Amino acid sequence: MTGEPRVIVALDYADAAGALALVDRLSPAQCRVKVGKELFTAAGPALVETLAARGFGVFLDLKYHDIPNTVADACRAAAALGVWMLNVHALGGAAMMKAAREALASRSAPPQLVAVTVLTSMADADLAQLGFAGRAPELVLRLARLARDSGLDGVVASAHEAALLRRECGAGFRLVTPGIRLAESGRDDQHRVATPAAAIADGADYLVIGRPITRAPDPLAALQAINREIEQAMTAEG
Ligand code: C5P
């Protein structure tokens, strides 16, 4: 594989043993890994440090959303664990996102700081119930611009929004896309899925992939096949 890993494997496990059994079969040259709320709550910072010490870039997916000072402190604590990427909720507002950015500024190699815009589980009716005017894509774009203008490195977004966000937010803005499925695989509980090649063609930088790798009979072989598809798509993009 050439270049940096584009795949972030979602370690959606209930404990460290499950996560490490999978990680033992992967290679840090071929992927990064994502630790979310379930695994972090169960296994804590020690697991994050273990993964980083094994050479894996860790995306700490805790979606911080609190007052600016609290989020800034949480971001500092996450960076001290050696994570490669962390995220906040754009709905926390510009002051919160700027505080997060500033909290990382003094580090020599700060982690990538990205925002969640609108949870993909929210339909237009849910947004209306909360008092938001407009439809989900408009809100996604508005929050992505706010994240960019607050100094964040990028956003987590569906691959279906990637092309629009790439056009509107510029070339350097990182797009992290979950909901990836191989052409031949099922959808699990994901609704709006995209293949790795389609996500890359639409401008995604990093693909969050869980079950197509974690539940594959041979996770490393599944990862390698996905990496080949990504490389071909990137070559086609030029
Ligand atoms: O197994 P699967 O590939 O569906 O896992 C996707 C991962 O990305 C999960 O950890 C899920 O929580 C996360 N995610 C998502 N959709 C979002 C944001 C995060 O599926 N909008």
Residues whose N, C-alpha, C, O or C-beta is under 5 A from the ligand:
A	BS01	C5P	A10 D12 T120 P178 G179 I180 V208 I209 G210 R211 P212
